[in-house]
Amino acid sequence: MICSIKVCGVTRPDDALDAAELGAEYIGVIFEPSSPRFVDLRGAMEIADKLAGRAKIVGVFTRQDCGLILDIQKKLNLFAIQLHSKDAEACCGDLSGCGAQIWKTFWLQSNGDVDSAEKFPADKILVDSCFNGVLGGSGRISNWELASKLALRRAVILAGGITPENARAAVECVRPEILDVNSGVELRAGVKSKEELRLLFEN
């Protein structure tokens, strides 16, 4: 099975361009200030300018105000808004009709979580891992068994500990629509390795 690739946590324009030229369809930019991969609007615009349409930009938000999210979406022409928090349902209604897809992150721990994710009003569901309260970017593998159940019912984006070494196994096990890689292709937080990205696409 072949799926699309999202390279998330990009902070540098050249890394974004490398990922896109290797085959990434989506570039994720994180707007959470507490993240070591945070990018402000000016930095995100530099990334968008460097990409020049070679890949679709996904904005990752946590508890930001919906008005701010909409403002960033318009200025960057975001393809998708990724709501990366556990209490984002109220914001979905305010964002509907903005012209961007809505992707909602879930941290699956039970079949009940799978049922909740299936019913959530979003275009796609992103499955990620959570470690010591850190919601993503920890390098820990998410629950592939539960993610595979969800993927039978919804369009799933699989994140959480994806590396060049386990990417093929992740795709074969879960069969996601999109594979989301972040820390698994980094030299350090926010700095991507072109060699690791190359290996990812080869595998």
C-alpha positions as CSV (number, residue, x, y, z in Angstrom):
1,M,0.0,0.0,0.0
2,I,1.3,3.5,-0.9
3,C,0.2,6.4,1.3
4,S,1.0,10.1,1.3
5,I,3.7,11.6,3.6
6,K,3.4,14.5,6.0
7,V,6.6,15.9,7.4
8,C,5.7,17.8,10.6
9,G,7.4,20.1,13.0
10,V,9.3,21.9,10.1
11,T,10.9,25.1,11.3
12,R,13.3,25.9,8.4
13,P,12.5,26.7,4.8
14,D,15.2,24.6,3.4
15,D,14.0,21.5,5.3
16,A,10.5,22.1,3.9
17,L,11.9,22.2,0.4
18,D,14.0,19.1,0.9
19,A,11.0,17.2,2.2
20,A,8.8,18.4,-0.7
21,E,11.4,17.5,-3.3
22,L,11.8,14.0,-1.9
23,G,8.0,13.5,-2.1
24,A,6.2,14.9,0.9
25,E,2.7,16.0,0.0
26,Y,2.2,17.8,3.3
27,I,4.4,20.1,5.5
28,G,3.3,20.6,9.1
29,V,4.0,23.9,10.8
30,I,3.4,24.0,14.6
31,F,2.0,27.2,16.1
32,E,2.1,26.1,19.7
33,P,4.6,28.5,21.5
34,S,5.6,25.9,24.1
35,S,6.7,23.4,21.4
36,P,10.5,23.2,20.6
37,R,9.3,23.2,17.0
38,F,7.2,26.4,17.2
39,V,7.1,28.7,14.2
40,D,5.6,32.1,14.3
41,L,3.6,33.6,11.4
42,R,6.6,35.3,9.8
43,G,8.6,32.0,9.9
44,A,5.7,30.1,8.5
45,M,5.4,32.6,5.6
46,E,9.0,32.1,4.8
47,I,8.4,28.3,4.6
48,A,5.4,28.9,2.4
49,D,7.4,31.1,0.1
50,K,10.2,28.6,-0.2
51,L,7.8,25.8,-1.0
52,A,6.1,27.8,-3.7
53,G,3.2,25.4,-3.9
54,R,5.3,22.2,-4.0
55,A,3.5,20.8,-0.9
56,K,0.4,21.6,1.1
57,I,0.8,23.3,4.4
58,V,-0.9,22.1,7.5
59,G,-1.1,24.4,10.5
60,V,-0.9,22.6,13.9
61,F,-2.8,24.3,16.7
62,T,-3.5,23.4,20.3
63,R,-5.7,25.8,22.4
64,Q,-5.3,28.9,20.2
65,D,-8.3,31.2,19.7
66,C,-10.4,30.3,16.7
67,G,-10.1,33.9,15.4
68,L,-6.3,33.6,15.5
69,I,-6.4,30.2,13.7
70,L,-8.7,31.7,11.0
71,D,-6.4,34.7,10.5
72,I,-3.3,32.4,10.1
73,Q,-5.3,30.1,7.7
74,K,-6.1,33.1,5.5
75,K,-2.6,34.5,5.4
76,L,-1.0,31.2,4.7
77,N,-3.8,29.6,2.7
78,L,-3.5,26.5,4.9
79,F,-4.6,23.3,3.2
80,A,-5.6,21.8,6.6
81,I,-6.0,22.9,10.2
82,Q,-4.8,20.3,12.7
83,L,-6.4,20.6,16.1
84,H,-3.9,19.0,18.4
85,S,-5.7,19.2,21.7
86,K,-8.2,17.1,23.6
87,D,-10.9,19.8,23.9
88,A,-11.1,21.2,20.4
89,E,-14.6,20.1,19.4
90,A,-16.2,23.5,20.2
91,C,-13.7,25.2,17.8
92,C,-14.7,22.9,14.9
93,G,-18.0,24.7,14.3
94,D,-16.3,28.1,14.1
95,L,-13.7,26.8,11.6
96,S,-16.2,25.0,9.3
97,G,-16.4,26.6,5.9
98,C,-13.1,28.4,6.2
99,G,-11.7,26.7,3.1
100,A,-9.3,24.4,4.9
101,Q,-9.7,20.7,5.9
102,I,-10.1,20.0,9.6
103,W,-7.8,17.3,11.1
104,K,-8.4,16.3,14.7
105,T,-5.8,14.4,16.8
106,F,-6.7,11.5,19.0
107,W,-4.6,9.5,21.4
108,L,-6.1,6.1,21.3
109,Q,-6.0,4.0,24.4
110,S,-9.3,2.0,24.2
111,N,-12.0,0.8,21.9
112,G,-14.1,3.6,23.3
113,D,-11.5,6.1,22.0
114,V,-11.8,4.5,18.6
115,D,-15.6,5.0,18.7
116,S,-15.2,8.6,19.7
117,A,-12.7,9.3,16.9
118,E,-15.0,7.6,14.4
119,K,-17.8,10.0,15.2
120,F,-15.8,13.2,15.5
121,P,-16.8,15.9,12.9
122,A,-13.5,16.3,11.1
123,D,-12.2,15.6,7.6
124,K,-9.5,13.3,8.9
125,I,-8.4,11.8,12.2
126,L,-4.8,11.9,13.2
127,V,-3.6,9.2,15.7
128,D,-0.6,10.2,17.8
129,S,1.1,9.0,20.9
130,C,1.2,10.7,24.3
131,F,4.1,10.4,26.8
132,N,4.4,12.1,30.2
133,G,1.7,14.5,29.2
134,V,3.5,15.5,26.0
135,L,1.0,15.4,23.1
136,G,3.2,14.5,20.2
137,G,6.8,14.9,19.2
138,S,8.0,12.4,21.9
139,G,9.2,9.7,19.5
140,R,6.9,7.2,21.1
141,I,5.0,4.8,18.9
142,S,1.2,5.2,18.9
143,N,-1.3,2.3,19.3
144,W,-1.2,0.7,15.9
145,E,-3.7,-2.0,16.8
146,L,-6.4,0.6,17.7
147,A,-5.3,2.8,14.8
148,S,-5.9,0.0,12.3
149,K,-9.4,-0.5,13.7
150,L,-10.1,3.1,13.1
151,A,-8.6,3.1,9.7
152,L,-11.3,0.6,8.6
153,R,-13.9,3.3,9.4
154,R,-12.3,6.7,8.8
155,A,-9.5,8.3,6.8
156,V,-6.6,8.1,9.3
157,I,-3.3,9.9,9.5
158,L,-0.8,7.9,11.5
159,A,1.8,9.7,13.7
160,G,3.9,8.8,16.7
161,G,7.4,7.5,16.5
162,I,7.5,7.0,12.8
163,T,11.1,6.4,11.5
164,P,12.6,5.3,8.2
165,E,13.1,1.9,9.9
166,N,9.5,1.3,10.9
167,A,7.6,3.3,8.3
168,R,6.9,0.3,6.0
169,A,5.6,-1.8,9.0
170,A,3.4,1.1,10.1
171,V,1.8,1.4,6.7
172,E,1.3,-2.4,6.4
173,C,-0.2,-2.7,9.9
174,V,-2.5,0.4,10.0
175,R,-3.1,1.2,6.3
176,P,-3.3,4.9,6.9
177,E,-4.1,7.5,4.3
178,I,-1.2,9.7,5.4
179,L,1.9,8.8,7.4
180,D,3.0,11.7,9.6
181,V,6.7,11.8,10.5
182,N,8.4,14.3,12.9
183,S,11.1,13.4,15.4
184,G,12.1,10.3,13.5
185,V,13.8,12.3,10.8
186,E,15.5,14.9,12.9
187,L,19.0,15.8,13.9
188,R,17.5,17.7,16.8
189,A,14.1,19.2,17.6
190,G,12.9,21.2,14.6
191,V,16.0,20.4,12.4
192,K,15.3,17.7,9.8
193,S,17.9,15.4,8.4
194,K,17.9,15.2,4.6
195,E,19.5,11.7,4.8
196,E,16.8,10.4,7.2
197,L,14.2,11.9,5.0
198,R,15.7,10.2,2.0
199,L,15.8,6.9,3.8
200,L,12.1,7.3,4.8
201,F,11.0,7.7,1.2
202,E,13.2,4.9,0.0
203,N,11.5,2.6,2.5
